Amino acid sequence: MTPADAAAAFCCRYFTHGPPSRQGLMVDNRTPFRNTKYNFTTLQDANYNLSVGLDTHIPRLVHFDVITLHSNFFRRALSGGLQESRLKAVKLHDVDEQILEFFITYIYEGWTAAIENTFSVYSEENVTPSIIAKIMIFADYLDAPGLCYEAYSNILSRIARLTMKARNDIQFVHNLCVRQKPFIAACQVLQQSRTKVGLDLATQINRLMNGLQHAHKLEEAIQVFRKNFENDWWILDRELQWYF
């Protein structure tokens, strides 16, 4: 399965909306994407604002064309006759402001820039799996399939790299007790979301970690990964290319 096929399969599982006649009204869910027409230098011309929680929070300006390109939530809220559409403002409740900041940077600048600018890091490896899990759940909340899959595949890439450590670590099973802790913490975030995508991924991660405890060589670890993420083999195959 190609990366594009895997992304499409993921989005079909979690972002299918109503009858085929309505599919054309929804965000393109086939692959991750971002808008290139606008950037942060044009925000002074933005025509919608987002705010979180209390009225004292400073609203974030966004362009209608950008935010509705990425999110079905905003497409529905801002394209109909709802109050948000008339007021050109959306207030989000129970949302982490940093995650919202990430989302806004992402829709203008892409994943890498959003990671670096929001979390002040030079590598995404310095951002914990729990934070990536929060991004994925927020993307699911906003019905933003491209971002949701990008966060999902980021978590799987990290798990694939953990799996690959079975190649040259004779104490792989012993060291797994420490290495799996960030992913177990991410599972707690996913489970607390009570969303289908979150619960499914948490279940897969827990099963994988249990399976890896019985893997004593790379071939066994690979089989464990493929058994639990059968639609996303390409992520592990990509990691394998660096080793062989």
C-alpha positions as CSV (number, residue, x, y, z in Angstrom):
1,M,0.0,0.0,0.0
2,T,1.4,3.4,-1.0
3,P,1.4,6.4,1.4
4,A,-1.4,8.0,-0.5
5,D,-3.5,4.8,-0.4
6,A,-2.8,4.5,3.4
7,A,-3.9,8.1,3.9
8,A,-7.1,7.6,1.9
9,A,-7.9,4.4,3.8
10,F,-7.4,6.2,7.1
11,C,-9.7,9.1,6.1
12,C,-12.3,6.7,4.8
13,R,-12.4,5.0,8.2
14,Y,-12.7,8.2,10.2
15,F,-13.9,11.0,8.0
16,T,-16.7,9.7,5.8
17,H,-19.6,12.1,5.8
18,G,-23.1,11.1,4.8
19,P,-24.2,10.0,1.3
20,P,-22.0,10.3,-1.8
21,S,-24.0,13.3,-2.9
22,R,-22.5,15.3,0.0
23,Q,-19.0,14.2,-0.5
24,G,-18.2,17.1,-2.8
25,L,-19.1,19.6,-0.1
26,M,-16.5,18.2,2.3
27,V,-12.8,18.8,2.7
28,D,-10.7,16.7,0.4
29,N,-9.7,13.8,2.6
30,R,-7.5,11.9,0.3
31,T,-4.1,13.2,1.3
32,P,-2.5,15.7,3.7
33,F,-2.4,19.2,2.2
34,R,-2.0,22.8,3.0
35,N,-2.9,26.1,1.4
36,T,-0.1,28.1,-0.4
37,K,-2.0,31.2,-1.4
38,Y,-1.8,32.9,2.0
39,N,0.8,33.2,4.7
40,F,1.4,34.9,8.0
41,T,2.3,38.2,6.2
42,T,-1.2,38.5,4.9
43,L,-3.0,37.9,8.2
44,Q,-3.8,41.6,8.5
45,D,-6.3,41.0,5.6
46,A,-7.9,38.0,7.3
47,N,-11.6,38.2,7.6
48,Y,-12.5,35.7,10.4
49,N,-11.3,35.4,14.0
50,L,-11.0,32.5,16.4
51,S,-11.0,32.7,20.2
52,V,-10.7,30.2,23.0
53,G,-12.8,30.1,26.2
54,L,-13.1,33.5,27.9
55,D,-13.7,36.8,26.2
56,T,-10.4,38.1,27.6
57,H,-8.4,35.8,25.2
58,I,-7.0,37.6,22.2
59,P,-8.7,36.2,19.0
60,R,-6.6,34.7,16.2
61,L,-7.2,36.1,12.7
62,V,-7.6,33.6,9.9
63,H,-8.6,33.6,6.3
64,F,-11.9,32.0,5.4
65,D,-10.4,30.3,2.3
66,V,-7.6,28.8,4.4
67,I,-9.5,27.4,7.4
68,T,-12.4,26.0,5.4
69,L,-9.9,24.3,3.1
70,H,-8.7,22.2,6.0
71,S,-11.6,21.8,8.4
72,N,-15.2,20.5,7.8
73,F,-16.0,21.9,11.3
74,F,-15.3,25.5,10.1
75,R,-16.7,24.8,6.6
76,R,-20.0,24.0,8.2
77,A,-19.9,26.8,10.8
78,L,-18.8,29.6,8.4
79,S,-20.5,28.6,5.2
80,G,-24.2,28.4,6.3
81,G,-26.6,30.8,8.1
82,L,-25.2,30.1,11.6
83,Q,-24.3,32.9,14.0
84,E,-20.6,32.3,13.5
85,S,-21.0,32.9,9.8
86,R,-22.8,36.2,10.3
87,L,-20.4,37.4,13.0
88,K,-17.3,36.1,11.2
89,A,-16.1,34.7,14.6
90,V,-15.9,31.3,16.2
91,K,-15.3,30.7,19.9
92,L,-13.9,27.3,20.9
93,H,-14.3,25.9,24.3
94,D,-12.2,23.4,26.3
95,V,-9.4,23.8,23.8
96,D,-5.6,24.0,24.5
97,E,-4.5,27.4,23.3
98,Q,-1.1,26.0,22.3
99,I,-2.7,23.3,20.2
100,L,-4.9,25.9,18.5
101,E,-1.8,28.0,17.8
102,F,-0.2,24.9,16.3
103,F,-3.3,24.4,14.1
104,I,-3.3,28.0,12.8
105,T,0.4,27.8,12.0
106,Y,0.0,24.4,10.3
107,I,-2.7,25.6,7.9
108,Y,-0.5,28.4,6.7
109,E,3.0,27.0,7.0
110,G,2.8,23.2,7.2
111,W,3.7,20.6,9.8
112,T,7.4,21.3,10.3
113,A,7.1,25.1,10.7
114,A,4.1,24.6,13.1
115,I,6.2,22.2,15.3
116,E,9.2,24.5,15.4
117,N,7.3,27.7,15.9
118,T,4.7,26.5,18.4
119,F,6.9,24.4,20.6
120,S,10.2,26.3,20.1
121,V,12.1,23.2,19.0
122,Y,14.4,22.4,16.1
123,S,13.3,18.8,15.8
124,E,9.8,17.2,16.2
125,E,11.5,14.4,18.2
126,N,11.6,16.9,21.1
127,V,7.8,17.0,21.1
128,T,6.4,14.2,23.1
129,P,4.0,11.6,21.6
130,S,1.4,12.9,24.1
131,I,1.5,16.3,22.4
132,I,1.2,14.8,19.0
133,A,-1.8,12.8,20.3
134,K,-3.4,16.0,21.4
135,I,-2.9,17.5,18.0
136,M,-4.5,14.4,16.4
137,I,-7.5,14.5,18.7
138,F,-8.0,18.3,18.1
139,A,-7.8,17.6,14.3
140,D,-10.5,15.0,14.7
141,Y,-12.6,17.5,16.7
142,L,-12.2,20.1,13.9
143,D,-12.9,17.4,11.3
144,A,-9.6,18.1,9.7
145,P,-8.6,14.8,8.0
146,G,-5.2,16.0,6.6
147,L,-3.8,17.1,9.9
148,C,-5.3,14.2,11.7
149,Y,-3.6,11.7,9.5
150,E,-0.3,13.6,9.6
151,A,-0.3,13.4,13.4
152,Y,-1.3,9.8,13.3
153,S,1.5,8.9,10.9
154,N,4.0,10.9,13.0
155,I,3.1,8.7,16.0
156,L,3.4,5.6,13.9
157,S,6.8,6.7,12.5
158,R,8.1,7.0,16.1
159,I,6.7,3.6,16.9
160,A,8.4,2.2,13.8
161,R,11.7,3.6,14.9
162,L,11.2,2.0,18.3
163,T,10.5,-1.3,16.6
164,M,13.7,-1.1,14.6
165,K,15.8,-0.9,17.7
166,A,15.2,-4.7,18.0
167,R,17.9,-5.0,15.2
168,N,20.9,-4.1,17.2
169,D,19.8,-4.1,20.9
170,I,20.4,-7.4,22.6
171,Q,18.4,-6.1,25.6
172,F,15.6,-4.7,23.5
173,V,12.8,-6.3,25.6
174,H,14.4,-5.1,28.8
175,N,14.9,-1.6,27.5
176,L,11.4,-1.5,26.1
177,C,10.0,-0.9,29.6
178,V,11.6,2.5,29.5
179,R,11.2,3.3,25.8
180,Q,7.5,2.6,25.8
181,K,6.6,5.1,28.5
182,P,6.0,8.1,26.3
183,F,3.7,6.0,24.1
184,I,1.8,4.7,27.1
185,A,1.3,8.3,28.2
186,A,0.0,9.2,24.7
187,C,-2.4,6.2,25.0
188,Q,-3.9,7.9,28.1
189,V,-4.5,11.1,26.1
190,L,-6.1,9.1,23.3
191,Q,-8.3,7.1,25.6
192,Q,-9.5,10.2,27.5
193,S,-10.7,11.7,24.2
194,R,-13.3,8.9,23.9
195,T,-13.2,9.3,20.1
196,K,-13.1,6.4,17.7
197,V,-9.8,7.4,16.2
198,G,-8.3,7.9,19.6
199,L,-9.5,4.7,21.1
200,D,-8.6,2.7,18.1
201,L,-5.0,4.0,18.0
202,A,-4.6,3.5,21.8
203,T,-5.7,-0.1,21.5
204,Q,-3.3,-0.7,18.6
205,I,-0.4,0.8,20.5
206,N,-1.1,-1.2,23.7
207,R,-1.3,-4.4,21.7
208,L,1.9,-3.6,19.9
209,M,3.8,-2.9,23.1
210,N,2.6,-6.1,24.6
211,G,3.6,-8.0,21.4
212,L,7.1,-6.4,21.4
213,Q,7.8,-7.7,24.9
214,H,8.0,-11.2,23.3
215,A,10.1,-10.1,20.3
216,H,13.8,-11.1,20.6
217,K,14.9,-10.2,17.1
218,L,14.1,-7.7,14.4
219,E,12.0,-10.1,12.2
220,E,9.7,-10.8,15.2
221,A,9.3,-7.1,16.0
222,I,8.5,-6.4,12.3
223,Q,5.8,-9.0,12.4
224,V,4.3,-7.5,15.5
225,F,4.2,-4.0,13.9
226,R,2.6,-5.3,10.7
227,K,0.0,-7.3,12.6
228,N,-1.2,-4.3,14.5
229,F,-0.9,-1.7,11.7
230,E,-1.7,-3.7,8.7
231,N,-2.8,-0.6,6.7
232,D,0.4,1.3,7.4
233,W,3.2,-1.0,6.5
234,W,4.8,1.7,4.4
235,I,5.8,3.6,7.5
236,L,7.8,0.7,8.8
237,D,9.1,-0.1,5.3
238,R,10.4,3.5,5.1
239,E,12.4,3.0,8.3
240,L,13.7,-0.3,7.0
241,Q,15.3,1.4,4.0
242,W,17.6,3.3,6.4
243,Y,18.9,0.0,7.8
244,F,19.4,-2.2,4.8
